[in-house]
Amino acid sequence: MTDERHRWILDSIEEGVAAVEEDGASLRHVSVWFLPGGVREGDVLRVTRAGDEKRVSFHAEIDREATAEALRRSTEQVSRPAGPLPDPGGDIVL
């Protein structure tokens, strides 16, 4: 087995189970037991799985730089005006 590398974004933690977005595509549920201590919702994790048919190792670490960048992008997105300006009213022109 070759090393598998993934990027997880921690979406939520409830009752010992974390919901993580894996590689920007799918949502996974994993036990918080697999996660580094001190993780918080919004953290970005670098995750590696390696091994062979007899043994597998799993490593997850918080990527502080990626977490800060994701927070910056999210703040920027939320602060932008949403959609077109309010409807000024009046007749509809087709």
Backbone as a printed PyTorch tensor [residue, N CA C, xyz], in Angstrom:
tensor([[[  0.8440,  -1.1760,   0.0000],
         [  0.0000,   0.0000,   0.0000],
         [  0.8890,   1.2380,   0.0000]],

        [[  0.5470,   2.1750,  -0.8130],
         [  1.2790,   3.4430,  -0.8160],
         [  0.6260,   4.3930,   0.1820]],

        [[  1.3620,   5.4090,   0.5680],
         [  0.8120,   6.4050,   1.4920],
         [ -0.3690,   7.1110,   0.8560]],

        [[ -1.3910,   7.3090,   1.6370],
         [ -2.5420,   8.1010,   1.2140],
         [ -2.5070,   9.3930,   2.0050]],

        [[ -2.5940,  10.5070,   1.3200],
         [ -2.5950,  11.8040,   1.9920],
         [ -3.9250,  12.5050,   1.7180]],

        [[ -4.4540,  13.0810,   2.7730],
         [ -5.7440,  13.7520,   2.6530],
         [ -5.7360,  15.0560,   3.4320]],

        [[ -6.6780,  15.9010,   3.0840],
         [ -6.8910,  17.1620,   3.8060],
         [ -8.2880,  17.0930,   4.3950]],

        [[ -8.3620,  17.1840,   5.7020],
         [ -9.6510,  17.1730,   6.3880],
         [ -9.9110,  18.5450,   6.9720]],

        [[-11.1450,  19.0150,   6.8590],
         [-11.5730,  20.2250,   7.5370],
         [-12.6250,  19.7990,   8.5540]],

        [[-12.3600,  20.1220,   9.8000],
         [-13.2430,  19.7060,  10.8780],
         [-14.4910,  20.5800,  10.8920]],

        [[-15.6120,  19.9580,  10.5860],
         [-16.8830,  20.6810,  10.4950],
         [-17.5510,  20.7970,  11.8570]],

        [[-17.6760,  19.6710,  12.5610],
         [-18.3360,  19.7020,  13.8650],
         [-17.8950,  18.5140,  14.7100]],

        [[-18.1020,  18.6580,  16.0080],
         [-17.8440,  17.5690,  16.9490],
         [-19.0680,  17.4580,  17.8500]],

        [[-19.6570,  16.2710,  17.8800],
         [-20.8120,  16.0260,  18.7380],
         [-20.7290,  14.6180,  19.2950]],

        [[-20.8610,  14.5160,  20.6080],
         [-20.9130,  13.2350,  21.2940],
         [-19.7620,  12.3100,  20.9020]],

        [[-18.5560,  12.8650,  20.8150],
         [-17.3720,  12.0570,  20.5370],
         [-17.1700,  11.6840,  19.0810]],

        [[-17.9860,  12.2470,  18.1970],
         [-17.8620,  11.9670,  16.7660],
         [-17.6290,  13.2800,  16.0290]],

        [[-16.6290,  13.2790,  15.1600],
         [-16.3060,  14.4710,  14.3760],
         [-16.7850,  14.2830,  12.9420]],

        [[-17.3820,  15.3310,  12.3930],
         [-17.7350,  15.3670,  10.9800],
         [-16.6190,  16.1350,  10.2860]],

        [[-15.9650,  15.4850,   9.3220],
         [-14.8720,  16.1280,   8.6020],
         [-15.1410,  16.1030,   7.1100]],

        [[-14.7940,  17.2080,   6.4590],
         [-14.8780,  17.2750,   5.0030],
         [-13.5340,  16.7740,   4.4870]],

        [[-13.5600,  15.7200,   3.6800],
         [-12.3250,  15.1210,   3.1840],
         [-12.0320,  15.5920,   1.7620]],

        [[-10.8940,  16.2460,   1.6070],
         [-10.4060,  16.6920,   0.2970],
         [-11.4200,  17.5520,  -0.4560]],

        [[-12.2360,  18.2930,   0.2810],
         [-13.2010,  19.1930,  -0.3490],
         [-14.3280,  18.4930,  -1.0640]],

        [[-14.4780,  17.1760,  -0.8410],
         [-15.4650,  16.4380,  -1.6070],
         [-16.5270,  15.7660,  -0.7460]],

        [[-16.1230,  14.9130,   0.1610],
         [-17.1050,  14.1140,   0.8870],
         [-17.0280,  14.3710,   2.3850]],

        [[-18.1320,  14.1230,   3.0540],
         [-18.2060,  14.2830,   4.4900],
         [-18.0290,  12.9220,   5.1400]],

        [[-17.1170,  12.8380,   6.1020],
         [-16.8410,  11.6020,   6.8320],
         [-17.1240,  11.8220,   8.3080]],

        [[-17.4860,  10.7750,   8.9850],
         [-17.6590,  10.8150,  10.4340],
         [-16.6150,   9.8980,  11.0470]],

        [[-15.8190,  10.4520,  11.9700],
         [-14.7630,   9.6810,  12.6250],
         [-14.8070,   9.9570,  14.1240]],

        [[-14.3190,   8.9960,  14.8730],
         [-14.2210,   9.1760,  16.3160],
         [-13.1890,  10.2560,  16.6140]],

        [[-13.4740,  11.0930,  17.6100],
         [-12.5030,  12.1190,  17.9910],
         [-11.2260,  11.4780,  18.5160]],

        [[-11.2840,  10.2290,  18.8410],
         [-10.1230,   9.4720,  19.2920],
         [ -9.0080,   9.5080,  18.2480]],

        [[ -9.3520,   9.5950,  16.9700],
         [ -8.3640,   9.6240,  15.8880],
         [ -7.7330,  11.0050,  15.6880]],

        [[ -8.2860,  12.0260,  16.3030],
         [ -7.8520,  13.3970,  16.0420],
         [ -6.8550,  13.8840,  17.0950]],

        [[ -6.0000,  14.8220,  16.7120],
         [ -5.0530,  15.3830,  17.6750],
         [ -5.7880,  16.1070,  18.8060]],

        [[ -5.1880,  16.1130,  19.9660],
         [ -5.7690,  16.8420,  21.0870],
         [ -5.8490,  18.3250,  20.7670]],

        [[ -6.8920,  18.9590,  21.2600],
         [ -7.0290,  20.3970,  21.0740],
         [ -7.6340,  20.8250,  19.7580]],

        [[ -8.0850,  19.8850,  18.9140],
         [ -8.6880,  20.2990,  17.6430],
         [ -9.9950,  21.0260,  17.9110]],

        [[-10.3100,  21.9320,  17.0020],
         [-11.5410,  22.7120,  17.1090],
         [-12.2470,  22.7180,  15.7620]],

        [[-13.5160,  23.0150,  15.8040],
         [-14.2760,  23.1390,  14.5590],
         [-13.6140,  24.1990,  13.6990]],

        [[-13.4410,  23.9050,  12.4170],
         [-12.7930,  24.8240,  11.4870],
         [-11.3290,  24.5080,  11.2490]],

        [[-10.7240,  23.6750,  12.1060],
         [ -9.3150,  23.3200,  11.9090],
         [ -9.1300,  22.5050,  10.6380]],

        [[ -7.9950,  22.7220,   9.9830],
         [ -7.6070,  21.9430,   8.8100],
         [ -6.5540,  20.9430,   9.2770]],

        [[ -6.7280,  19.6850,   8.8900],
         [ -5.8060,  18.6230,   9.2950],
         [ -5.1160,  18.0130,   8.0860]],

        [[ -3.8370,  17.7110,   8.2410],
         [ -3.1090,  16.9010,   7.2610],
         [ -3.1740,  15.4650,   7.7710]],

        [[ -3.7090,  14.5790,   6.9510],
         [ -3.9240,  13.1970,   7.3760],
         [ -3.1790,  12.2620,   6.4270]],

        [[ -2.4440,  11.3100,   7.0180],
         [ -1.7050,  10.3210,   6.2380],
         [ -2.0470,   8.9260,   6.7510]],

        [[ -2.3060,   8.0350,   5.8310],
         [ -2.5430,   6.6250,   6.1520],
         [ -1.5240,   5.8290,   5.3680]],

        [[ -0.7910,   4.9650,   6.0520],
         [  0.2450,   4.1720,   5.3960],
         [  0.2300,   2.7620,   5.9710]],

        [[  0.7900,   1.8330,   5.2250],
         [  0.8900,   0.4680,   5.7330],
         [  0.8210,  -0.5660,   4.6410]],

        [[  0.5970,  -1.7840,   5.0760],
         [  0.4650,  -2.9110,   4.1460],
         [ -0.7150,  -3.7690,   4.5900]],

        [[ -0.7750,  -5.0060,   4.1020],
         [ -1.9230,  -5.8490,   4.4210],
         [ -1.9510,  -6.3080,   5.8820]],

        [[ -0.8630,  -6.1290,   6.6240],
         [ -0.8270,  -6.5740,   8.0200],
         [ -0.9030,  -5.4400,   9.0360]],

        [[ -0.4630,  -4.2520,   8.6490],
         [ -0.4130,  -3.1570,   9.6090],
         [ -0.6560,  -1.8290,   8.8960]],

        [[ -1.4000,  -0.9740,   9.5650],
         [ -1.6960,   0.3460,   9.0180],
         [ -1.3990,   1.3800,  10.0980]],

        [[ -0.7910,   2.4770,   9.6820],
         [ -0.6000,   3.5930,  10.6060],
         [ -1.3750,   4.7990,  10.0730]],

        [[ -1.8000,   5.5950,  10.9950],
         [ -2.6360,   6.7430,  10.6840],
         [ -2.0450,   7.9340,  11.4250]],

        [[ -1.8330,   9.0390,  10.7210],
         [ -1.2510,  10.2280,  11.3390],
         [ -2.0830,  11.4390,  10.9430]],

        [[ -2.4780,  12.2140,  11.9450],
         [ -3.2450,  13.4370,  11.6770],
         [ -2.6240,  14.5710,  12.4780]],

        [[ -2.3960,  15.6990,  11.8140],
         [ -1.8730,  16.8630,  12.5250],
         [ -2.5910,  18.1140,  12.0480]],

        [[ -2.7100,  19.0650,  12.9640],
         [ -3.3690,  20.3270,  12.6480],
         [ -2.4320,  21.1590,  11.7850]],

        [[ -2.9490,  21.6450,  10.6700],
         [ -2.1910,  22.5320,   9.7810],
         [ -2.6130,  23.9600,  10.1200]],

        [[ -1.8460,  24.6100,  10.9850],
         [ -2.1990,  25.9490,  11.4710],
         [ -2.2470,  26.9770,  10.3380]],

        [[ -1.3050,  26.9030,   9.3930],
         [ -1.3010,  27.8630,   8.2740],
         [ -2.5440,  27.7020,   7.4120]],

        [[ -2.8850,  26.4560,   7.0760],
         [ -4.0730,  26.2100,   6.2510],
         [ -5.3410,  26.6060,   6.9930]],

        [[ -5.3640,  26.3940,   8.3120],
         [ -6.5200,  26.7950,   9.1080],
         [ -6.6880,  28.3070,   9.0750]],

        [[ -5.5990,  29.0440,   9.2540],
         [ -5.6570,  30.5110,   9.2230],
         [ -6.1080,  31.0090,   7.8510]],

        [[ -5.6100,  30.3840,   6.7870],
         [ -5.9940,  30.7830,   5.4260],
         [ -7.4760,  30.5000,   5.1750]],

        [[ -7.9670,  29.3540,   5.6300],
         [ -9.3780,  29.0170,   5.4520],
         [-10.2660,  30.0050,   6.2070]],

        [[ -9.8510,  30.3900,   7.4060],
         [-10.6070,  31.3690,   8.1760],
         [-10.6050,  32.7290,   7.4810]],

        [[ -9.4700,  33.1230,   6.9350],
         [ -9.3800,  34.4000,   6.2100],
         [-10.3290,  34.4030,   5.0180]],

        [[-10.3090,  33.3190,   4.2180],
         [-11.1880,  33.2250,   3.0430],
         [-12.6590,  33.2370,   3.4380]],

        [[-12.9790,  32.5390,   4.5150],
         [-14.3590,  32.4940,   4.9820],
         [-14.8330,  33.8730,   5.4260]],

        [[-13.9860,  34.5880,   6.1660],
         [-14.3310,  35.9370,   6.6190],
         [-14.5270,  36.8620,   5.4350]],

        [[-13.6590,  36.7380,   4.4450],
         [-13.7650,  37.5630,   3.2340],
         [-15.0690,  37.2790,   2.5010]],

        [[-15.4180,  36.0110,   2.3850],
         [-16.6320,  35.6260,   1.6710],
         [-17.8850,  36.1410,   2.3910]],

        [[-17.9090,  36.0410,   3.6980],
         [-19.0710,  36.4620,   4.4680],
         [-19.2310,  37.9790,   4.4550]],

        [[-18.1280,  38.7080,   4.3640],
         [-18.2070,  40.1650,   4.4130],
         [-18.5790,  40.7920,   3.0660]],

        [[-18.5240,  40.0190,   1.9850],
         [-18.9190,  40.5380,   0.6720],
         [-20.4300,  40.6840,   0.5870]],

        [[-20.9260,  41.6880,  -0.1400],
         [-22.3730,  41.7930,  -0.3360],
         [-22.8790,  40.5540,  -1.0820]],

        [[-24.0210,  40.0870,  -0.6670],
         [-24.5900,  38.8910,  -1.2940],
         [-25.4570,  39.2870,  -2.4820]],

        [[-25.1310,  38.7420,  -3.6390],
         [-25.9480,  38.9080,  -4.8200],
         [-26.0840,  40.3350,  -5.3070]],

        [[-27.0530,  40.5490,  -6.1720],
         [-27.2670,  41.8820,  -6.7460],
         [-27.8150,  42.8440,  -5.6910]],

        [[-27.7810,  44.1240,  -6.0130],
         [-28.3140,  45.1450,  -5.1190],
         [-29.8120,  44.9590,  -4.9690]],

        [[-30.3990,  45.4950,  -3.9110],
         [-31.8410,  45.3490,  -3.7060],
         [-32.6390,  45.8660,  -4.9030]],

        [[-33.7760,  45.2760,  -5.1310],
         [-34.6600,  45.6290,  -6.2290],
         [-35.1770,  47.0620,  -6.0300]],

        [[-34.9270,  47.9520,  -7.0070],
         [-35.3930,  49.3310,  -6.8560],
         [-36.8950,  49.4680,  -7.0940]],

        [[-37.5430,  48.3960,  -7.5230],
         [-38.9760,  48.4620,  -7.8110],
         [-39.2290,  48.9690,  -9.2170]],

        [[-40.4630,  49.1830,  -9.5470],
         [-40.7870,  49.7080, -10.8650],
         [-41.1450,  48.6100, -11.8530]],

        [[-41.3270,  49.0280, -13.1210],
         [-41.7130,  48.1100, -14.1710],
         [-40.5880,  47.1440, -14.5050]],

        [[-40.9650,  45.9590, -14.9220],
         [-40.0170,  44.9470, -15.3770],
         [-39.7920,  45.1440, -16.8750]],

        [[-38.5520,  45.2650, -17.3050],
         [-38.2390,  45.4360, -18.7080],
         [-37.6570,  44.1260, -19.2190]],

        [[-38.2590,  43.6020, -20.2710],
         [-37.7750,  42.3450, -20.8570],
         [-37.0560,  42.6070, -22.1520]]])
